[in-house]
Amino acid sequence: METFSRARGVGLAAGRGLLLALVSLPGAVLGFTLALVSMALIPVGIGAYTTPPVLRGVRAFADWRRVVAAEWCGVRIPSAYRPVPEGGNAWARTYALLRDPATSRDLRWLQVDMTAGFVTALLPAALVLYALEGLAVAVGLWRPLSAYGGYWYGFVHVTDQASAIGAGALAGVLLLFAYRYTPSLLSAHFRLTKAVLGANQGELAERVRVLTETRRDAVDTSAAELRRIERDLHDGAQARLVAMGMDLGTVEMLMDKDPAQAKQLLARARQSSADALGELRELVRGIHPPVLAERGLGDAVRALALRLPVPAEVTVEPAGRADAPVESAAYFAVSEVLTNAVKHADAQRIWIDLHHDEGRLRITVTDDGKGGAAVGAGSGLAGVERRLATFDGVLAVSSPAGGPTMVTMEIPCALS
């Protein structure tokens, strides 16, 4: 049983190696050629639109190889692709892809895969098939071949039955070698793939650096938010509650002496309590809006749109809920973008689109304002970018002078 299982594994490794060889050579040649042509066309403008889909195709091909490496031989090939902004400016997408170190690594891997990768993938199948060919020669295939002056099998010149038996002996040695090493040869192909395609330590260190920076930004943002809450409580609701307590103390003294004045102070105290309650509600809404907690991101964004001074159209496709921190980040990011559109873009109409696709929450805010928005130090969009980066999200802005402005936000997440 063990021998049968081993033989089955040898045949499976040979078949898989042959499949890889048949796929890797044309796939690598096509992917590398299209990538080179597309990038060469970037200076004339065409490449800005063709390069993103071509490089995404290369990434899909590389990810397929990662999957089969893990499933067939247990070789885990790490991936460290940076997120690519969707929508907006095609030049921004192209620039983001080209500056990603993983892109140059993928292109190097394509060159290796069409040469050494093709050979190492074909080797397991070639070894098994060549050994079987030698056995076929030994049992009679040599006879039709001898009519053409004999046949060279390895270093054995087969012209008669005796030399055919020699070829069979050599084939037996090769078959034993294939029985022992064919699965290892297939693993060697995937280890070569991992050496070229896997993320190196420098890229992983860069990834750690980015995560450290985004975590620090998140901590700084949280600290600033806590200070804002403390300031709002101290200057707003707390001050009103203190004034209300003083008014009630005065009312207590005036109840018998001047009931009319006491009645006026009671009315003022009641108004102060209503104002304090309103400020507390606004404060709670600024921390985590109740509609967001109760009804989700879609309804919370609709509520935002209803409070805008300009008409806004909201389209929501997600059928589930993201994690609460992701929904909160997305909500306040949309709120900041809408505030910018109303205050700075002089927009007359706004369109908001939310949908979830391929594990990413994508939000697009478009306005018909004057344009000119940019992500820079001190701008509200820079704060939005930092907020999204905490969750590995990205921000893309397309805002030519004269408008329109399209702001696209993406956050990797799963929906419940």
C-alpha positions in Angstrom: 0.0 0.0 0.0 2.8 2.4 0.9 4.5 1.6 -2.5 1.3 2.2 -4.4 0.8 5.5 -2.5 4.4 6.5 -3.3 4.0 5.6 -7.0 0.8 7.6 -7.1 2.6 10.6 -5.6 5.3 10.3 -8.2 2.8 10.2 -11.0 0.9 13.2 -9.5 4.1 15.2 -9.2 5.0 14.4 -12.8 1.6 15.4 -14.1 1.5 18.6 -12.1 5.0 19.5 -13.3 3.9 19.0 -16.9 0.9 21.2 -16.3 3.0 23.9 -14.8 5.5 23.7 -17.7 2.7 24.0 -20.2 1.2 27.0 -18.4 4.3 28.8 -17.1 6.0 29.3 -20.5 3.2 30.9 -22.5 1.8 32.7 -19.4 5.1 34.2 -18.4 6.0 35.2 -22.0 2.6 36.8 -22.5 2.5 38.6 -19.1 6.1 39.9 -19.5 5.5 41.1 -23.1 2.3 42.8 -22.3 3.8 44.5 -19.3 6.8 45.8 -21.2 4.7 47.1 -24.1 2.2 48.7 -21.8 4.8 50.5 -19.7 6.6 51.6 -22.8 3.3 53.4 -23.9 3.0 55.3 -20.6 4.9 58.4 -21.9 2.3 58.8 -24.7 -0.6 58.4 -22.3 -2.0 55.0 -23.5 0.0 53.1 -21.0 -1.6 54.9 -18.1 -4.9 53.1 -18.9 -3.4 49.7 -20.0 -0.8 49.2 -17.3 -3.1 48.8 -14.3 -5.1 45.9 -15.8 -2.0 44.2 -17.2 -0.2 44.4 -13.9 -3.3 43.2 -12.1 -3.3 40.2 -14.5 0.4 39.5 -13.6 -0.5 39.7 -9.9 -3.4 37.2 -10.4 -1.0 34.9 -12.3 1.5 35.2 -9.4 -1.2 34.6 -6.8 -2.3 31.5 -8.6 1.3 30.2 -8.4 1.3 30.9 -4.7 -1.9 28.9 -4.2 -0.7 25.8 -6.1 2.7 26.0 -4.3 1.0 25.8 -1.0 -1.6 23.2 -2.0 0.7 20.9 -4.0 4.0 21.1 -2.1 3.3 23.0 1.1 5.6 25.9 0.0 4.2 29.1 1.4 5.2 32.2 -0.7 4.5 35.5 1.1 2.8 38.3 -0.6 3.3 42.0 0.2 1.3 43.9 -2.4 0.4 47.5 -1.5 -3.2 48.4 -1.9 -4.1 50.1 -5.2 -6.6 53.0 -5.2 -9.7 52.3 -7.3 -11.5 54.8 -9.4 -10.3 58.4 -9.8 -7.2 59.2 -11.8 -5.7 56.4 -14.0 -2.2 58.0 -13.6 -2.5 57.7 -9.8 -3.3 54.0 -10.2 -0.4 53.5 -12.6 2.0 55.4 -10.4 0.9 53.4 -7.3 1.5 50.1 -9.1 4.9 51.1 -10.5 6.3 52.4 -7.2 5.3 49.1 -5.5 8.5 46.9 -5.1 6.3 43.9 -5.6 5.7 44.9 -9.3 9.4 44.7 -10.2 9.6 41.4 -8.3 6.8 40.0 -10.3 8.5 41.0 -13.5 11.7 39.4 -12.5 9.8 36.3 -11.6 8.2 36.2 -15.1 11.7 36.2 -16.6 12.8 33.3 -14.4 9.6 31.4 -14.9 10.0 31.4 -18.7 13.5 30.0 -18.4 14.7 28.2 -15.3 11.2 27.9 -13.9 10.0 26.2 -17.1 12.9 23.7 -16.9 12.5 22.9 -13.2 8.7 22.4 -13.8 9.2 20.1 -16.8 12.0 18.0 -15.1 9.8 15.8 -12.9 7.6 14.8 -15.9 10.6 14.5 -18.3 12.4 12.1 -15.8 9.4 9.8 -15.4 8.5 9.8 -19.1 12.1 9.2 -20.2 12.4 6.3 -17.8 9.1 4.8 -19.2 10.4 5.3 -22.7 13.5 3.3 -21.9 11.4 0.4 -20.6 9.3 0.5 -23.8 12.5 0.4 -25.9 13.6 -2.7 -23.9 10.4 -4.6 -24.5 10.2 -4.1 -28.2 10.1 -0.5 -29.3 13.8 -0.9 -30.4 12.7 -3.1 -33.4 11.0 -0.3 -35.5 13.7 2.1 -34.4 16.5 -0.2 -35.6 15.2 0.2 -39.1 16.5 3.8 -39.0 20.0 2.9 -37.9 19.4 2.3 -34.2 18.4 4.6 -31.4 20.4 6.4 -28.7 18.9 6.0 -25.3 21.2 8.1 -23.0 24.6 6.8 -23.7 23.4 3.4 -24.9 23.2 2.9 -28.7 20.3 0.5 -29.2 20.6 -1.7 -32.3 19.6 -5.2 -31.1 17.9 -7.0 -28.2 21.1 -7.0 -26.1 21.6 -3.3 -26.3 17.8 -2.8 -25.7 18.2 -4.7 -22.5 21.1 -2.3 -21.6 18.7 0.6 -22.3 16.1 -1.1 -20.1 18.6 -1.4 -17.3 19.5 2.3 -17.6 15.7 3.1 -17.6 15.3 1.1 -14.5 17.9 3.2 -12.7 16.2 6.3 -13.9 12.9 5.0 -12.8 14.3 4.3 -9.3 15.7 7.9 -9.3 12.3 9.2 -10.4 10.5 7.2 -7.7 12.8 8.7 -5.1 13.2 12.3 -6.2 10.3 13.4 -8.5 8.2 15.0 -5.7 11.4 16.7 -4.4 12.1 18.1 -7.9 8.6 19.6 -8.0 9.2 21.2 -4.6 12.5 22.5 -5.9 10.5 24.4 -8.7 8.4 26.0 -6.0 11.3 26.9 -3.8 12.9 28.6 -6.8 9.6 30.5 -7.3 9.6 31.4 -3.6 13.2 32.7 -3.9 12.2 35.1 -6.7 8.5 35.8 -6.0 8.5 35.9 -2.2 8.7 39.2 -0.3 12.2 39.8 1.0 13.2 41.0 4.4 13.5 44.6 3.2 10.0 44.7 2.0 8.6 43.1 5.1 10.6 45.6 7.2 9.1 48.4 5.1 5.7 46.9 5.8 6.4 46.9 9.5 7.5 50.5 9.3 4.3 51.6 7.6 2.2 49.7 10.2 4.2 51.3 13.0 3.6 54.8 11.5 -0.2 54.2 11.0 -0.4 52.8 14.6 1.3 55.9 15.9 -1.1 58.1 13.9 -4.0 56.2 15.3 -2.7 56.7 18.9 -2.1 60.4 18.3 -5.6 60.7 16.7 -7.2 59.0 19.7 -5.3 61.2 22.1 -6.4 64.3 20.2 -10.0 63.1 20.2 -9.9 62.5 23.9 -8.6 66.0 24.5 -11.4 67.4 22.3 -14.0 65.5 24.2 -12.6 66.8 27.5 -12.6 70.3 26.2 -16.1 70.1 24.9 -17.4 68.7 28.2 -15.5 71.3 30.2 -16.5 74.3 28.1 -20.0 73.1 27.1 -22.2 70.8 29.1 -20.2 71.1 32.3 -20.4 74.9 32.3 -24.1 74.8 31.6 -24.7 72.3 34.4 -22.7 74.5 36.9 -24.7 77.5 35.9 -27.9 75.5 36.3 -26.9 74.5 39.8 -26.2 78.1 40.7 -29.6 79.1 39.4 -31.3 76.4 41.4 -29.5 77.5 44.5 -30.7 81.1 43.9 -34.2 79.8 43.3 -34.1 78.0 46.7 -33.4 81.3 48.4 -36.0 83.3 46.5 -38.9 80.9 46.7 -40.4 82.8 49.7 -39.0 86.3 49.1 -39.6 86.8 45.3 -41.6 83.9 43.7 -41.7 85.7 40.4 -37.9 86.0 40.1 -37.6 82.4 41.3 -40.0 81.4 38.5 -37.8 83.2 35.9 -34.7 81.4 37.2 -36.4 78.1 37.1 -37.3 78.7 33.4 -33.7 79.6 32.7 -32.5 76.5 34.5 -34.8 74.3 32.5 -33.5 75.9 29.3 -29.9 75.3 30.5 -30.7 71.7 31.1 -32.1 71.3 27.6 -29.1 73.0 26.1 -26.7 70.8 28.1 -28.6 67.7 26.9 -28.4 68.9 23.3 -24.7 69.4 23.6 -24.2 66.0 25.2 -26.1 64.4 22.3 -24.0 66.3 19.8 -20.9 65.1 21.6 -22.0 61.5 21.6 -22.9 61.8 17.9 -19.3 63.1 17.3 -17.8 60.1 19.2 -20.0 57.4 17.7 -23.3 58.4 16.1 -26.2 56.3 17.5 -27.5 55.7 14.0 -24.2 54.2 13.0 -24.3 51.8 15.9 -27.9 50.9 15.5 -28.4 50.8 11.7 -25.0 50.6 10.1 -22.8 52.7 7.8 -25.3 53.0 4.9 -28.1 54.6 7.0 -25.5 56.7 8.9 -24.2 58.2 5.6 -27.8 58.8 4.5 -28.4 60.7 7.7 -25.2 62.8 6.9 -26.6 63.5 3.5 -29.9 64.7 4.8 -28.1 67.3 7.0 -26.2 68.8 4.1 -27.3 72.2 2.7 -27.0 70.9 -0.9 -28.9 67.9 -2.5 -27.0 64.6 -2.1 -27.8 61.3 -3.7 -26.7 58.2 -1.8 -26.3 54.7 -3.3 -25.6 51.8 -0.9 -24.9 48.3 -2.0 -23.4 46.4 1.0 -25.8 43.9 2.4 -23.9 43.3 5.7 -22.1 45.1 8.4 -18.3 45.7 8.7 -16.5 45.7 12.1 -17.4 48.7 14.2 -14.0 50.4 14.0 -14.0 50.1 10.2 -17.5 51.6 10.0 -16.6 54.4 12.4 -13.4 55.2 10.3 -15.4 55.2 7.1 -18.2 57.3 8.5 -15.9 60.1 9.8 -13.9 59.9 6.5 -17.1 60.5 4.5 -18.2 63.2 6.9 -14.8 65.1 6.4 -15.0 64.7 2.6 -18.6 66.0 2.6 -17.6 69.0 4.8 -14.8 69.8 2.3 -17.2 69.6 -0.6 -19.7 72.0 1.0 -17.2 74.5 2.5 -14.4 74.7 -0.1 -15.7 73.3 -3.4 -18.9 75.4 -3.6 -20.7 72.2 -4.8 -24.3 72.3 -5.8 -24.9 68.6 -5.9 -23.1 65.6 -4.3 -23.2 61.9 -5.2 -22.2 59.2 -2.6 -21.7 55.6 -3.6 -20.9 52.7 -1.1 -20.3 49.1 -2.2 -18.3 46.1 -1.1 -16.4 44.0 -3.7 -13.6 41.5 -3.5 -13.1 42.0 0.3 -12.9 45.8 0.1 -15.3 48.5 1.1 -15.3 51.2 -1.5 -16.8 54.6 -1.0 -16.9 57.3 -3.7 -17.9 60.9 -3.1 -18.4 63.0 -6.2 -19.3 66.7 -6.4 -19.9 69.2 -9.1 -17.8 71.9 -7.4 -14.8 74.0 -8.6 -12.2 71.2 -8.2 -8.6 71.7 -7.2 -8.7 69.4 -4.1 -5.4 67.8 -3.2 -4.0 65.6 -0.4 -1.5 67.7 1.3 -0.2 68.7 4.7 -2.8 70.6 6.7 -5.7 69.6 4.4 -8.7 67.7 5.6 -8.0 65.0 3.0 -4.6 64.3 4.6 -6.4 63.5 7.9 -8.8 61.2 6.0 -5.8 59.4 4.4 -4.2 58.9 7.9 -7.5 57.6 9.2 -7.9 55.1 6.4 -4.2 54.0 6.6 -4.9 52.7 10.1 -7.0 50.0 8.5 -4.7 49.5 5.4 -7.1 51.7 3.5 -6.2 54.0 0.6 -7.5 57.3 -0.7 -7.5 58.5 -4.3 -8.5 62.0 -5.4 -9.3 63.2 -8.9 -10.0 66.9 -8.9 -9.1 68.9 -12.0 -9.4 72.6 -12.0 -13.0 73.5 -12.7 -14.2 70.1 -11.3 -15.8 67.7 -10.9 -14.1 66.2 -7.8 -14.1 62.5 -7.2 -12.8 61.1 -3.9 -12.5 57.3 -3.6 -11.8 55.6 -0.3 -11.1 51.9 0.1 -10.8 49.8 3.2 -10.1 46.0 3.2 -12.7 44.4 5.3 -15.2 41.5 5.5 -19.0 42.0 5.9 -21.0 40.1 8.5 
